[in-house]
């Protein structure tokens, strides 16, 4: 599993064996079952998660109790309630497994340790954060400018492997459409 993390990191920066051993020592491996929560709303968020195997959904429940899906995370992706993680505050969202999942967990102390002691890792995390910002902006623009069919086509184009793994009702929620509307788009 740590070989997967190393391959992921080395897509951005090169590390020596000793450097990677230091990186790996900052992570904790955890396994979760389908439907299990990594954290829920109003709980502290102790980690950011790198997905080794499985599928997660990041959700927000509104005042009416409706669930809104903000993101999915599959293998080779990072996910957390980043505001709660970096500010060490309570979660405003929930992170739940859609499949049996294995993750590598990085605490804020571990993150800070990596960034302060390995400039290559600070660059790696900056690169990942920038990619996340770009994806978030693209998603917002898609929701504001695109119709249901355009959002669905864009999702298929950007995440073809997720279409087969995500239940249709959850995909409809992510796209901001009804299940019936999504069914018409197939």
Secondary structure, 3 states (H helix, E strand, C coil): CHHHHHHHHCCCCCCCHHHHHHHHCCEEEEEECCCCEEECCCCECCEEEEEEECCEEEEEECCCCCEEEEEEECCCCEECCHHHHHHCCECCCEEEECCCEEEEEEEHHHHHHHHHHCHHHHHHHHHHHHHHHHHHHHHHHHHHHCCHHHHHHHHHHHCHHHHHHCCHHHHHHHHCCCHHHHHHHC
